[in-house]
Amino acid sequence: MKHSAADFLSEDGRRRIEERIKAAELRTAGEIVVMVAGSSAAYPQAALSGSLLLSLVLAVPVTALYGTHDMWFFLGVFLPLLILFNEILTRVPSLCRLFAAKEAMRDAVERASLAAFYARGITRTDGHTGILLYVSVLEHRVRVVADKGINRKVAPDTWDELVGGIVGGIRTGDPAGAIASAVDRCGGLLEQHFPIQPGDRNELENRVIIG
């Protein structure tokens, strides 16, 4: 999976998704939002843990190579390496990810998707019928957040199926197709429970959010 949100979808892929969002919303009073985030957190603890580990792995054999047990010599090797590796891991998220705990990434994606759900105004739609399809590229995770109006009518495991479909499409190299199919599925669910009404308006933009 690519680690850049901007590179995750091609221009054609974005347009395809946006067209499917527009088509789905012509049939329903609900709103569908797709957001692709480069990452959901900075993971400074993972950067520090990785830096400590890598610095120790290098500093110990270097100290032994010089045949000394001098603690000051060890620290003279270890501390510059620590600073160097911490700078590298902080600046290169794809490397930092190697030292981030799965639970930390899962929680970060959950928090970030909920924050986006509120920040993007999805929770303020008429009838509370907004759905957010949130892809966090660095963490290789997808989350679906639906407002309370929808969750009253749709079983929770439906969102798990959508997530599985998107993840599967990403793994096979077709993220745009997988997301477009998920949009179609959301449109069908919304049409079933919240069909379009006279005077309905488009409350949220149809464009794919890259953030």
Secondary structure, 3 states (H helix, E strand, C coil): CCCCHHHHCCHHHHHHHHHHHHHHHCCECCEEEEEEECCCCCCHHHHHHHHHHHHHHHHHHHHHHCCCCCHHHHHHHHHHHHHHHHHHHHHCHHHHHHHCCHHHHHHHHHHHHHHHHHHCCHHHCHHHCEEEEEEECCCCEEEEEECHHHHCCCCCHHHHHHHHHHHHHHHCCCHHHHHHHHHHHHHHHHHHHCECCCCCCCCCCCCCEEC
